[in-house]
């Protein structure tokens, strides 16, 4: 057992021992009054092999626990259940997902963490906060674990929600600043939400499957607790979809703003082109090699200059009132 591995023994609903070697598992699993918990962090095949022999874990489940990037799921075998779930947390601006494999037998719970990033100590604190519930055995320990996982999803979603609101404020600010920066943040948030949804939201199917098995594995007293976790998974799924829609709306608004800005630029260019076209027309007209009023006299120059100024001023005033300039 490594320094990061944890073990606990409950007997008749009371914590009896902890920190004992995994090799001692055979001394406890045969006792129906005992409930054991083993936590392994980044285990080797040999580490899992010790527990697999004692608990009768299926070879396919053990292989899934050893190979990362499994999809979230609940598999049922003759002697145990196997669950793959993901803990989630925000680190700076990136989403950190930690894979968690869980073996569930009648009197043993085995957790296999991908890395130390998953705070198993917080799970233990939740168990210890309600010691009277330990009498319900493995289902209660499993509930505390899943409840912690789902609560972590809300922390991630709250952070993402705050960032979407900040992005909306930047988008519609009087001085929006770097438009490219807004576009990049929108893309990054949408990508993060898609990744989060693919690995975290399926938790509702896992908890839902456990609820459907409540008759055979859950004490009626625990059903409301699992139902509460299931409700939380539904809220997390709905919140995720809502945030994806908001990010999509921000992206569309940003594209529309770019279109409006382009139209505004085109109006300005067209307005100035019209103003410039008037003196070009007048000077071009008077540039004909034919006599015209004031030809060869200074009055002709001043007349054309006055016509340019008057016509340009009239066009500028009209365009300014229309908001094109």
VMD Tcl script that draws the C-alpha trace (Angstrom):
set ca {
  {0.00 0.00 0.00}
  {1.37 3.43 -0.96}
  {1.21 6.52 1.24}
  {-1.72 7.82 -0.80}
  {-3.82 4.69 -0.40}
  {-6.51 4.63 2.28}
  {-8.31 1.80 4.05}
  {-11.14 1.67 6.57}
  {-13.06 -1.02 8.40}
  {-16.57 -0.53 9.77}
  {-18.18 -3.20 11.91}
  {-21.84 -3.03 12.87}
  {-21.94 0.61 11.76}
  {-18.91 1.68 13.83}
  {-15.48 2.65 12.55}
  {-13.17 -0.04 13.93}
  {-9.88 0.39 12.07}
  {-8.22 2.39 9.32}
  {-4.87 2.56 7.59}
  {-4.37 -1.21 7.63}
  {-2.58 -2.97 4.73}
  {-4.59 -4.01 1.71}
  {-3.18 -7.51 2.19}
  {-5.44 -7.81 5.25}
  {-8.57 -7.58 3.11}
  {-9.14 -11.32 3.34}
  {-9.44 -11.02 7.13}
  {-12.51 -8.77 6.82}
  {-14.49 -9.37 3.64}
  {-15.75 -12.72 4.86}
  {-17.43 -11.11 7.88}
  {-20.99 -10.07 6.97}
  {-21.03 -7.54 9.82}
  {-17.99 -5.76 8.39}
  {-17.82 -3.08 5.70}
  {-14.44 -2.27 4.18}
  {-13.31 0.63 2.04}
  {-10.14 0.70 -0.01}
  {-8.91 3.76 -1.86}
  {-6.14 3.39 -4.42}
  {-4.42 6.29 -6.18}
  {-2.80 5.52 -9.54}
  {-2.51 1.78 -8.72}
  {-0.54 -0.79 -10.65}
  {-2.00 -3.98 -12.05}
  {-0.45 -5.84 -9.12}
  {-2.17 -3.54 -6.60}
  {-5.58 -4.14 -8.14}
  {-4.84 -7.81 -8.54}
  {-4.61 -8.27 -4.77}
  {-8.10 -6.88 -4.23}
  {-9.51 -8.51 -7.34}
  {-8.72 -11.99 -6.07}
  {-10.26 -11.38 -2.66}
  {-13.42 -9.62 -3.87}
  {-13.94 -11.60 -7.06}
  {-13.80 -8.56 -9.32}
  {-14.43 -9.14 -13.00}
  {-11.39 -8.99 -15.26}
  {-13.03 -6.53 -17.67}
  {-13.83 -4.13 -14.83}
  {-10.26 -4.31 -13.56}
  {-8.94 -3.57 -17.04}
  {-11.23 -0.55 -17.32}
  {-9.96 0.74 -13.98}
  {-6.36 0.46 -15.16}
  {-6.94 2.18 -18.51}
  {-7.89 5.86 -18.37}
  {-10.32 7.83 -20.55}
  {-13.25 5.47 -20.02}
  {-16.72 6.81 -20.67}
  {-18.92 7.44 -17.60}
  {-20.93 4.26 -17.03}
  {-22.34 1.69 -14.64}
  {-21.64 -1.97 -15.40}
  {-23.28 -4.82 -13.54}
  {-21.47 -8.09 -12.88}
  {-22.46 -11.18 -10.89}
  {-20.65 -10.19 -7.71}
  {-20.34 -6.42 -7.94}
  {-21.10 -3.16 -9.73}
  {-18.48 -1.13 -11.54}
  {-18.87 2.63 -11.94}
  {-16.74 5.07 -13.91}
  {-17.28 8.70 -12.99}
  {-15.37 11.96 -13.21}
  {-14.64 14.54 -10.56}
  {-14.44 18.08 -11.92}
  {-12.92 21.37 -10.82}
  {-11.72 24.58 -12.41}
  {-7.98 25.25 -12.27}
  {-7.27 28.81 -13.39}
  {-9.22 28.99 -16.67}
  {-9.12 25.29 -17.55}
  {-11.38 22.38 -16.63}
  {-9.68 19.58 -14.72}
  {-11.46 16.21 -14.89}
  {-10.23 13.35 -12.68}
  {-11.31 9.84 -13.58}
  {-12.68 7.73 -10.72}
  {-13.35 3.98 -10.87}
  {-15.61 2.46 -8.21}
  {-16.15 -1.20 -7.35}
  {-19.24 -1.89 -5.28}
  {-19.83 -5.23 -3.54}
  {-22.19 -6.15 -0.72}
  {-19.71 -5.24 2.01}
  {-16.81 -3.52 0.23}
  {-16.28 -0.26 -1.61}
  {-13.13 0.20 -3.68}
  {-12.27 3.61 -5.17}
  {-9.53 3.97 -7.76}
  {-8.40 7.53 -8.43}
  {-6.56 8.56 -11.57}
  {-4.45 11.07 -9.63}
  {-4.35 12.86 -6.24}
  {-6.36 15.76 -7.68}
  {-9.57 14.12 -6.44}
  {-9.99 15.18 -2.79}
  {-10.87 11.87 -1.15}
  {-10.34 13.44 2.30}
  {-13.44 15.58 1.75}
  {-15.44 12.43 1.03}
  {-14.21 10.92 4.31}
  {-15.22 14.07 6.18}
  {-18.74 13.74 4.78}
  {-18.93 10.15 5.98}
  {-17.70 11.14 9.41}
  {-20.19 14.03 9.61}
  {-23.06 11.49 9.86}
  {-21.63 8.46 11.68}
  {-25.09 7.18 12.51}
  {-25.72 6.56 8.81}
  {-22.77 4.18 8.45}
  {-25.04 1.37 9.66}
  {-26.49 1.30 6.13}
  {-23.14 0.03 4.88}
  {-21.73 0.30 1.38}
  {-24.76 2.11 -0.15}
  {-24.27 4.97 2.31}
  {-20.54 5.23 1.56}
  {-21.32 5.20 -2.16}
  {-23.90 7.95 -1.68}
  {-21.38 10.20 0.08}
  {-18.91 9.67 -2.74}
  {-21.40 10.41 -5.53}
  {-22.82 13.39 -3.66}
  {-19.35 14.93 -3.43}
  {-18.75 14.33 -7.15}
  {-22.01 16.00 -8.15}
  {-21.47 18.95 -5.81}
  {-18.18 19.54 -7.61}
  {-20.12 19.92 -10.85}
  {-22.09 22.82 -9.37}
  {-18.86 24.58 -8.39}
  {-17.64 24.28 -11.99}
  {-20.95 25.45 -13.43}
  {-21.11 28.44 -11.09}
  {-17.64 29.49 -12.22}
  {-18.64 29.09 -15.86}
  {-21.87 31.03 -15.26}
  {-19.92 33.94 -13.77}
  {-17.59 33.95 -16.77}
  {-20.48 33.98 -19.24}
  {-22.00 36.96 -17.43}
  {-18.66 38.78 -17.51}
  {-18.36 38.01 -21.22}
  {-21.84 39.44 -21.84}
  {-20.87 42.60 -19.96}
  {-17.71 42.96 -22.06}
  {-19.62 42.35 -25.27}
  {-22.16 45.12 -24.66}
  {-19.83 47.56 -22.91}
  {-19.48 51.07 -24.35}
  {-15.84 50.26 -25.01}
  {-15.77 46.50 -25.76}
  {-12.00 46.45 -26.13}
  {-10.38 43.58 -27.99}
  {-13.04 41.91 -30.13}
  {-10.71 39.04 -30.98}
  {-10.26 38.36 -27.26}
  {-14.03 38.09 -26.80}
  {-14.31 35.72 -29.74}
  {-11.52 33.52 -28.37}
  {-13.07 33.37 -24.89}
  {-16.43 32.43 -26.38}
  {-14.85 29.57 -28.31}
  {-12.91 28.35 -25.26}
  {-15.99 28.37 -23.02}
  {-18.09 26.52 -25.56}
  {-15.35 23.91 -25.93}
  {-15.08 23.54 -22.14}
  {-18.82 23.10 -21.73}
  {-18.95 20.46 -24.45}
  {-16.15 18.53 -22.75}
  {-17.78 18.91 -19.34}
  {-21.15 17.75 -20.63}
  {-19.72 14.68 -22.33}
  {-18.01 13.41 -19.17}
  {-20.04 14.81 -16.28}
  {-23.68 14.95 -17.29}
  {-24.01 11.14 -17.81}
  {-23.83 10.92 -14.02}
  {-27.62 11.27 -14.03}
  {-27.87 7.96 -15.88}
  {-25.57 6.31 -13.34}
  {-27.53 7.57 -10.33}
  {-30.80 6.80 -12.11}
  {-29.68 3.21 -12.64}
  {-28.82 2.91 -8.95}
  {-32.26 4.21 -8.04}
  {-33.89 1.62 -10.28}
  {-31.94 -1.01 -8.35}
  {-33.05 0.43 -5.03}
  {-35.25 -2.56 -4.22}
  {-32.32 -4.96 -4.29}
  {-29.46 -2.83 -2.98}
  {-30.80 0.19 -1.08}
  {-32.39 0.39 2.31}
  {-35.63 2.42 2.00}
  {-34.10 4.98 4.34}
  {-31.40 5.72 1.75}
  {-33.73 6.12 -1.24}
  {-34.44 9.83 -0.52}
  {-30.68 10.49 -0.35}
  {-30.09 8.93 -3.76}
  {-33.14 10.74 -5.12}
  {-31.61 14.01 -3.92}
  {-28.36 13.26 -5.75}
  {-30.35 12.35 -8.86}
  {-32.22 15.67 -8.69}
  {-28.87 17.44 -8.46}
  {-27.62 15.63 -11.56}
  {-30.73 16.79 -13.44}
  {-30.11 20.37 -12.33}
  {-26.47 20.12 -13.40}
  {-27.51 18.81 -16.82}
  {-30.09 21.57 -17.30}
  {-27.62 24.23 -16.14}
  {-24.99 22.92 -18.55}
  {-27.41 23.05 -21.49}
  {-28.50 26.53 -20.46}
  {-24.90 27.76 -20.36}
  {-24.19 26.22 -23.77}
  {-27.19 28.09 -25.15}
  {-26.04 31.35 -23.52}
  {-22.55 30.98 -24.96}
  {-24.12 30.31 -28.35}
  {-26.22 33.45 -27.99}
  {-23.14 35.48 -27.07}
  {-21.38 34.14 -30.14}
  {-24.33 35.04 -32.37}
  {-24.55 38.50 -30.79}
  {-20.85 39.00 -31.43}
  {-21.29 38.02 -35.08}
  {-24.29 40.35 -35.39}
  {-22.28 43.17 -33.87}
  {-19.57 42.61 -36.45}
  {-22.24 42.83 -39.16}
  {-23.62 46.06 -37.68}
  {-20.14 47.54 -37.45}
  {-19.49 46.59 -41.09}
  {-22.75 48.25 -42.15}
  {-21.84 51.33 -40.17}
  {-18.42 51.46 -41.81}
  {-19.98 51.07 -45.25}
  {-22.41 53.93 -44.54}
  {-19.56 56.17 -43.47}
  {-17.51 55.31 -46.54}
  {-20.51 55.84 -48.81}
  {-21.29 59.19 -47.18}
  {-17.76 60.50 -47.56}
  {-17.67 59.18 -51.13}
  {-20.84 61.15 -51.90}
  {-19.37 64.30 -50.37}
  {-16.15 63.90 -52.34}
  {-18.08 63.11 -55.54}
  {-19.75 66.57 -55.59}
  {-16.55 68.67 -55.89}
  {-15.20 66.07 -58.31}
  {-18.29 66.54 -60.47}
  {-18.17 70.33 -60.32}
  {-14.47 70.63 -61.04}
  {-14.78 68.03 -63.77}
  {-17.68 69.92 -65.33}
  {-15.88 73.23 -65.26}
  {-12.83 71.54 -66.63}
  {-14.47 71.26 -70.08}
  {-12.70 73.19 -72.80}
  {-15.70 75.41 -73.47}
  {-16.55 78.88 -72.20}
  {-18.70 78.92 -69.03}
  {-20.04 81.71 -66.80}
  {-16.98 83.35 -65.33}
  {-14.63 81.71 -67.84}
  {-11.22 83.35 -67.69}
  {-12.30 85.41 -64.67}
  {-11.76 85.03 -60.95}
  {-15.52 85.01 -60.37}
  {-15.70 81.64 -62.07}
  {-13.22 80.10 -59.60}
  {-15.03 81.51 -56.58}
  {-18.41 80.42 -57.94}
  {-17.25 76.82 -58.33}
  {-15.58 76.85 -54.92}
  {-18.75 78.17 -53.29}
  {-20.82 75.49 -55.04}
  {-18.46 72.79 -53.72}
  {-18.65 74.07 -50.15}
  {-22.43 74.51 -50.15}
  {-23.19 71.14 -51.72}
  {-20.71 69.30 -49.47}
  {-22.08 71.03 -46.36}
  {-25.66 70.08 -47.29}
  {-24.69 66.41 -47.81}
  {-22.69 66.34 -44.57}
  {-25.65 67.75 -42.62}
  {-28.07 65.22 -44.12}
  {-25.78 62.25 -43.44}
  {-25.04 63.45 -39.91}
  {-28.75 63.66 -39.07}
  {-29.24 60.12 -40.37}
  {-26.42 58.93 -38.13}
  {-24.26 57.77 -41.01}
  {-21.34 59.93 -39.97}
}
mol new
graphics top color blue
foreach p $ca { graphics top sphere $p radius 0.5 }
foreach p [lrange $ca 0 end-1] q [lrange $ca 1 end] { graphics top cylinder $p $q radius 0.2 }
display resetview
